[in-house]
Amino acid sequence: MKVAVIGGGNMGSAFAAGFLRENIVSPADLIVYEVNEDRRANLKTLLNCELRSAPGKELSDTVIIILAVKPQVFPDVIGDYMPFINADQLIVSIMAGCSVSYISEKLNGHTKIVRCMPNLAAQISEGVTVFFAPDAVSTDEKKLVKKLLDAAGESYAVNNEDLIDAATAVSSSGSGFVFYLFEHWMKAACELGFSEEMAQRLIAKTFSGAVKFWQEGDYTAEALRKMVTSKGGTTEAGLKVFNQRGLGESLVEGIKAAYKRAGELSQK
Ligand SMILES: NC(=O)c1ccc[n+]([C@@H]2O[C@H](COP(=O)([O-])OP(=O)(O)OC[C@H]3O[C@@H](n4cnc5c(N)ncnc54)[C@H](OP(=O)(O)O)[C@@H]3O)[C@@H](O)[C@H]2O)c1
């Protein structure tokens, strides 16, 4: 199965590397188009596949085309690729904020389009991607897309495109929200006397351990929170301040604000 990736930047190269690492696509069947010469030179050491600066008739032989350029350059970029794209090819977009209908319009009515929302950790194969495929995409094609996306972590299909905006808030901007928590946790830990290095280790392990506990057990987050909160104890003292200051509600509101903004920014 021949696969093309248009845009060999952070995300495009991460997915391409995943396809090769997981043996989903062979080096001879993968083409990465990257316009930036320096980046292409770097990719040569990372990816054992065909690297090109511009498309030619080889693109017409690919089965799947991954769109991994920035959304703002997409309308200009796609013109060069259009002569080599045909109706049978499956277009998989990871571009933020570009709806299926918008991509279809730019691709002269192409129907086989999958819209994906990956997140930062795709770059270290620990990402989570949510994807939506309209009816024009067959079940087998959806399975194939899932296999490709899983090369950068995990992926989940949704049957309502609006959930891509929700995923933008929850799992894509979500990385930023988690870093925001880390930032403040670090401040507290350092003010309490830990070095930055020690604070980072303690906080990272607290988070990864809590995630593992939550994922591997049968308890809800609320049940686990109650489990570690004893009456009159230290956790209760901390939670009391969080509740008084409305931290929980702020988190919910912040995530909803990101969802609303995703809708506003989306190219419909
Ligand atoms: N980064 C994330 O965490 C994240 C999360 C979710 C979704 N996304 C989406 O993923 C996509 C890629 O993001 P990114 O962070 O990987 O961006 P990026 O690092 O800027 O990668 C895009 C690459 O495409 C290249 N390019 C531009 N025009 C081209 C053309 N005509 N042909 C081939 N390549 C071309 C760019 O080169 P130049 O730099 O020279 O222009 C750049 O190297 C975006 O649409 C973004 O919305 C990213």
The ligand as a MOL file (V3000), in Angstrom:
LIG
                    3D

  0  0  0     0  0            999 V3000
M  V30 BEGIN CTAB
M  V30 COUNTS 48 52 0 0 0
M  V30 BEGIN ATOM
M  V30 1 N 1.8050 20.1120 16.4000 0
M  V30 2 C 0.7600 19.6030 17.0360 0
M  V30 3 O 0.7950 19.2790 18.2460 0
M  V30 4 C -0.5350 19.4020 16.2830 0
M  V30 5 C -1.6750 18.8910 16.9480 0
M  V30 6 C -2.8410 18.6820 16.2100 0
M  V30 7 C -2.8730 18.9620 14.8490 0
M  V30 8 N -1.7600 19.4660 14.2320 0 CHG=1
M  V30 9 C -1.8250 19.7790 12.8000 0
M  V30 10 O -0.7860 19.0910 12.1290 0
M  V30 11 C -0.3950 19.8360 10.9860 0
M  V30 12 C 1.1130 19.9180 10.9710 0
M  V30 13 O 1.5600 20.5790 12.1380 0
M  V30 14 P 3.0950 20.6220 12.5050 0
M  V30 15 O 3.1970 21.0750 13.8980 0
M  V30 16 O 3.7420 19.3360 12.0760 0 CHG=-1
M  V30 17 O 3.5660 21.7920 11.4920 0
M  V30 18 P 4.9790 22.0100 10.8450 0
M  V30 19 O 6.0500 21.4360 11.7110 0
M  V30 20 O 5.0720 23.4450 10.4090 0
M  V30 21 O 4.9170 21.0640 9.5350 0
M  V30 22 C 4.3640 21.4490 8.3030 0
M  V30 23 C 5.4520 21.2270 7.2520 0
M  V30 24 O 4.8700 21.3370 5.9680 0
M  V30 25 C 5.8350 21.9780 5.1350 0
M  V30 26 N 5.2380 22.4900 3.9080 0
M  V30 27 C 4.7450 23.7300 3.6340 0
M  V30 28 N 4.3430 23.8010 2.3580 0
M  V30 29 C 4.5670 22.5740 1.7960 0
M  V30 30 C 4.3540 22.0200 0.5020 0
M  V30 31 N 3.8690 22.7550 -0.5170 0
M  V30 32 N 4.6870 20.7160 0.2740 0
M  V30 33 C 5.2350 19.9800 1.2820 0
M  V30 34 N 5.4630 20.4580 2.5250 0
M  V30 35 C 5.1320 21.7350 2.7820 0
M  V30 36 C 6.3690 23.0560 6.0340 0
M  V30 37 O 7.5570 23.6440 5.5290 0
M  V30 38 P 7.8410 25.2140 5.9330 0
M  V30 39 O 8.0430 25.2060 7.4140 0
M  V30 40 O 9.0610 25.5610 5.1710 0
M  V30 41 O 6.6320 25.9810 5.5270 0
M  V30 42 C 6.5720 22.2740 7.3290 0
M  V30 43 O 7.8260 21.6290 7.3450 0
M  V30 44 C -1.0660 21.2120 11.0880 0
M  V30 45 O -2.1130 21.3000 10.1620 0
M  V30 46 C -1.6000 21.2440 12.5050 0
M  V30 47 O -2.8270 21.9640 12.5730 0
M  V30 48 C -0.6030 19.6800 14.9160 0
M  V30 END ATOM
M  V30 BEGIN BOND
M  V30 1 1 1 2
M  V30 2 2 2 3
M  V30 3 1 2 4
M  V30 4 1 4 5
M  V30 5 2 4 48
M  V30 6 2 5 6
M  V30 7 1 6 7
M  V30 8 2 7 8
M  V30 9 1 8 9
M  V30 10 1 8 48
M  V30 11 1 9 10
M  V30 12 1 9 46
M  V30 13 1 10 11
M  V30 14 1 11 12
M  V30 15 1 11 44
M  V30 16 1 12 13
M  V30 17 1 13 14
M  V30 18 2 14 15
M  V30 19 1 14 16
M  V30 20 1 14 17
M  V30 21 1 17 18
M  V30 22 2 18 19
M  V30 23 1 18 20
M  V30 24 1 18 21
M  V30 25 1 21 22
M  V30 26 1 22 23
M  V30 27 1 23 24
M  V30 28 1 23 42
M  V30 29 1 24 25
M  V30 30 1 25 26
M  V30 31 1 25 36
M  V30 32 1 26 27
M  V30 33 1 26 35
M  V30 34 2 27 28
M  V30 35 1 28 29
M  V30 36 1 29 30
M  V30 37 2 29 35
M  V30 38 1 30 31
M  V30 39 2 30 32
M  V30 40 1 32 33
M  V30 41 2 33 34
M  V30 42 1 34 35
M  V30 43 1 36 37
M  V30 44 1 36 42
M  V30 45 1 37 38
M  V30 46 2 38 39
M  V30 47 1 38 40
M  V30 48 1 38 41
M  V30 49 1 42 43
M  V30 50 1 44 45
M  V30 51 1 44 46
M  V30 52 1 46 47
M  V30 END BOND
M  V30 END CTAB
M  END
